[in-house]
């Protein structure tokens, strides 16, 4: 998944914040190119 072990184990709040950031930012640049790289 997109979440890293440190963020996932630290707390749900941190992991929740990390998920949208990694998903939204790449999509703004290139949705089609970022999707396969992140996922």
CNS distance restraints for C-alpha pairs under 8 A (distance, minus, plus):
assign (resid   1 and name CA) (resid  39 and name CA) 6.74 0.50 0.50
assign (resid   2 and name CA) (resid  19 and name CA) 6.66 0.50 0.50
assign (resid   2 and name CA) (resid  22 and name CA) 7.53 0.50 0.50
assign (resid   2 and name CA) (resid  38 and name CA) 6.55 0.50 0.50
assign (resid   2 and name CA) (resid  39 and name CA) 6.62 0.50 0.50
assign (resid   3 and name CA) (resid   7 and name CA) 6.59 0.50 0.50
assign (resid   3 and name CA) (resid   8 and name CA) 6.22 0.50 0.50
assign (resid   3 and name CA) (resid  15 and name CA) 6.50 0.50 0.50
assign (resid   3 and name CA) (resid  18 and name CA) 7.01 0.50 0.50
assign (resid   3 and name CA) (resid  19 and name CA) 6.40 0.50 0.50
assign (resid   4 and name CA) (resid   8 and name CA) 6.06 0.50 0.50
assign (resid   5 and name CA) (resid   9 and name CA) 5.93 0.50 0.50
assign (resid   6 and name CA) (resid  10 and name CA) 5.92 0.50 0.50
assign (resid   7 and name CA) (resid  11 and name CA) 6.78 0.50 0.50
assign (resid   7 and name CA) (resid  14 and name CA) 5.92 0.50 0.50
assign (resid   7 and name CA) (resid  15 and name CA) 5.09 0.50 0.50
assign (resid   7 and name CA) (resid  18 and name CA) 7.47 0.50 0.50
assign (resid   8 and name CA) (resid  12 and name CA) 6.59 0.50 0.50
assign (resid   8 and name CA) (resid  14 and name CA) 7.39 0.50 0.50
assign (resid   8 and name CA) (resid  15 and name CA) 5.18 0.50 0.50
assign (resid  10 and name CA) (resid  14 and name CA) 6.98 0.50 0.50
assign (resid  10 and name CA) (resid  15 and name CA) 7.80 0.50 0.50
assign (resid  11 and name CA) (resid  15 and name CA) 6.48 0.50 0.50
assign (resid  12 and name CA) (resid  16 and name CA) 5.95 0.50 0.50
assign (resid  13 and name CA) (resid  17 and name CA) 6.28 0.50 0.50
assign (resid  14 and name CA) (resid  18 and name CA) 6.14 0.50 0.50
assign (resid  15 and name CA) (resid  19 and name CA) 6.21 0.50 0.50
assign (resid  16 and name CA) (resid  20 and name CA) 7.08 0.50 0.50
assign (resid  17 and name CA) (resid  21 and name CA) 6.58 0.50 0.50
assign (resid  18 and name CA) (resid  22 and name CA) 6.32 0.50 0.50
assign (resid  19 and name CA) (resid  23 and name CA) 6.26 0.50 0.50
assign (resid  20 and name CA) (resid  24 and name CA) 5.65 0.50 0.50
assign (resid  21 and name CA) (resid  25 and name CA) 5.89 0.50 0.50
assign (resid  22 and name CA) (resid  26 and name CA) 6.54 0.50 0.50
assign (resid  22 and name CA) (resid  38 and name CA) 7.81 0.50 0.50
assign (resid  23 and name CA) (resid  27 and name CA) 6.41 0.50 0.50
assign (resid  23 and name CA) (resid  38 and name CA) 7.67 0.50 0.50
assign (resid  24 and name CA) (resid  28 and name CA) 6.44 0.50 0.50
assign (resid  25 and name CA) (resid  29 and name CA) 6.99 0.50 0.50
assign (resid  26 and name CA) (resid  30 and name CA) 6.28 0.50 0.50
assign (resid  26 and name CA) (resid  31 and name CA) 6.62 0.50 0.50
assign (resid  26 and name CA) (resid  34 and name CA) 5.50 0.50 0.50
assign (resid  26 and name CA) (resid  35 and name CA) 7.93 0.50 0.50
assign (resid  27 and name CA) (resid  31 and name CA) 4.04 0.50 0.50
assign (resid  27 and name CA) (resid  32 and name CA) 7.70 0.50 0.50
assign (resid  27 and name CA) (resid  34 and name CA) 6.23 0.50 0.50
assign (resid  27 and name CA) (resid  35 and name CA) 7.47 0.50 0.50
assign (resid  29 and name CA) (resid  34 and name CA) 7.87 0.50 0.50
assign (resid  30 and name CA) (resid  34 and name CA) 5.74 0.50 0.50
assign (resid  31 and name CA) (resid  35 and name CA) 5.95 0.50 0.50
assign (resid  32 and name CA) (resid  36 and name CA) 7.40 0.50 0.50
assign (resid  33 and name CA) (resid  37 and name CA) 6.93 0.50 0.50
assign (resid  34 and name CA) (resid  38 and name CA) 6.00 0.50 0.50
assign (resid  35 and name CA) (resid  39 and name CA) 5.91 0.50 0.50
